[in-house]
């Protein structure tokens, strides 16, 4: 197992920071899109009388 870990190409600090920022930004964007859909559908269903 140690031999296999030595074969791994580990990212340097700059790459790691970039990858981490991309992941965090992606999670925030997807969460925002889901929130917008949730609020939008809730408003539509309230307007149609499904929620009282």
C-alpha positions as CSV (number, residue, x, y, z in Angstrom):
1,X,0.0,0.0,0.0
2,X,2.8,2.4,0.8
3,X,4.3,1.8,-2.7
4,X,1.0,2.7,-4.3
5,X,0.7,5.9,-2.3
6,X,4.2,6.9,-3.6
7,X,2.9,6.7,-7.2
8,X,0.1,9.2,-6.5
9,X,0.6,12.6,-8.0
10,X,-0.4,14.9,-5.1
11,X,-1.5,18.5,-5.8
12,X,0.6,21.4,-4.7
13,X,-0.8,24.0,-2.4
14,X,-1.9,26.3,-5.2
15,X,-3.7,23.5,-7.0
16,X,-5.3,22.3,-3.8
17,X,-6.6,25.8,-3.0
18,X,-8.0,26.2,-6.5
19,X,-9.7,22.8,-6.4
20,X,-11.2,23.5,-3.0
21,X,-12.5,26.9,-4.2
22,X,-14.1,25.4,-7.2
23,X,-15.8,22.7,-5.1
24,X,-17.1,25.3,-2.6
25,X,-18.3,27.6,-5.3
26,X,-20.1,24.7,-7.1
27,X,-21.8,23.7,-3.9
28,X,-23.0,27.2,-3.2
29,X,-24.3,27.7,-6.8
30,X,-26.2,24.4,-6.7
31,X,-27.6,25.1,-3.3
32,X,-28.8,28.5,-4.6
33,X,-30.4,27.0,-7.7
34,X,-32.2,24.4,-5.5
35,X,-33.4,27.2,-3.1
36,X,-34.7,29.3,-6.0
37,X,-36.6,26.3,-7.4
38,X,-38.0,25.5,-3.9
39,X,-39.2,29.1,-3.3
40,X,-40.6,29.4,-6.9
41,X,-42.5,26.1,-6.7
42,X,-43.8,27.0,-3.2
43,X,-45.1,30.3,-4.5
44,X,-46.8,28.6,-7.5
45,X,-48.4,26.0,-5.3
46,X,-49.6,28.6,-2.9
47,X,-51.1,30.6,-5.8
48,X,-52.9,27.5,-7.0
49,X,-54.3,26.8,-3.6
50,X,-52.4,23.7,-2.6
51,X,-51.2,25.3,0.6
52,X,-53.5,27.2,3.0
